[in-house]
Amino acid sequence: MNTIVIIFLAVIGAGILLGVLRMLIGPTSSDRAVAVDTITTTVVALLVLLGFIFQRYVYLDVSLVYSVLSFVGLVALARFLERGI
């Protein structure tokens, strides 16, 4: 089981790294917004996996709140980008 967890952590870490890379070199603001959303989704997956590893269910609550807050933030960012201010 430890090998599977290490593989999952490596894949999630690679996903976060690729998301940060896209956020830094993304040519448009829309690319950067999608990269932030991808990073958020990947971090939520990491929190759920950590909750499973450590048998601490508070990580699931934190991941739920984090995903709701990131959704609200992304909607606000999309409205800002849509107006072009």
C-alpha positions in Angstrom: 0.0 0.0 0.0 2.9 2.4 0.7 4.0 2.1 -2.9 0.6 3.1 -4.3 0.5 6.1 -1.9 3.9 7.2 -3.0 2.9 7.0 -6.7 -0.3 9.0 -6.0 1.7 11.6 -4.1 4.2 11.8 -7.0 1.4 12.2 -9.6 -0.3 14.9 -7.5 3.0 16.7 -7.0 3.7 16.6 -10.7 0.2 18.0 -11.4 0.8 20.9 -9.0 4.2 21.6 -10.6 2.8 21.6 -14.1 0.0 23.8 -13.0 2.4 26.3 -11.5 4.5 26.2 -14.6 1.4 27.0 -16.8 0.5 29.8 -14.4 3.9 31.4 -14.7 4.3 31.1 -18.5 0.6 31.3 -19.6 0.3 33.9 -22.3 -3.2 35.1 -21.4 -5.1 35.8 -18.2 -7.5 33.0 -19.1 -4.7 30.4 -19.2 -3.5 31.6 -15.8 -7.0 31.4 -14.3 -7.5 27.8 -15.6 -4.1 26.9 -14.2 -5.1 28.3 -10.8 -8.3 26.2 -10.9 -6.3 23.1 -11.9 -3.9 23.7 -9.0 -6.8 24.1 -6.6 -8.4 20.8 -7.8 -5.1 19.0 -7.4 -4.6 20.4 -3.9 -8.0 19.2 -3.0 -7.1 15.7 -4.2 -3.9 16.0 -2.1 -5.9 16.9 1.0 -8.2 14.0 0.5 -5.3 11.6 0.1 -3.6 13.0 3.2 -6.9 12.5 5.1 -6.9 8.9 4.0 -3.2 8.3 4.9 -3.3 9.9 8.3 -6.9 8.7 9.1 -7.8 12.3 10.0 -11.2 13.3 8.6 -10.7 16.9 9.3 -8.7 17.1 6.0 -11.9 16.2 4.2 -13.7 19.2 5.8 -10.8 21.4 4.9 -10.7 20.3 1.4 -14.5 20.9 1.0 -14.2 24.5 2.4 -11.1 25.1 0.2 -12.9 24.0 -2.9 -15.9 26.1 -2.2 -13.8 29.2 -1.5 -11.7 28.6 -4.7 -14.9 28.3 -6.7 -16.2 31.6 -5.4 -12.8 33.2 -6.1 -12.7 31.8 -9.6 -16.2 33.1 -10.4 -15.1 36.5 -9.2 -12.0 36.4 -11.3 -14.0 35.3 -14.4 -16.4 38.2 -13.9 -13.4 40.6 -13.6 -11.8 39.2 -16.7 -15.1 39.4 -18.6 -15.6 43.1 -17.9 -12.0 43.8 -19.0 -11.4 46.4 -16.3 
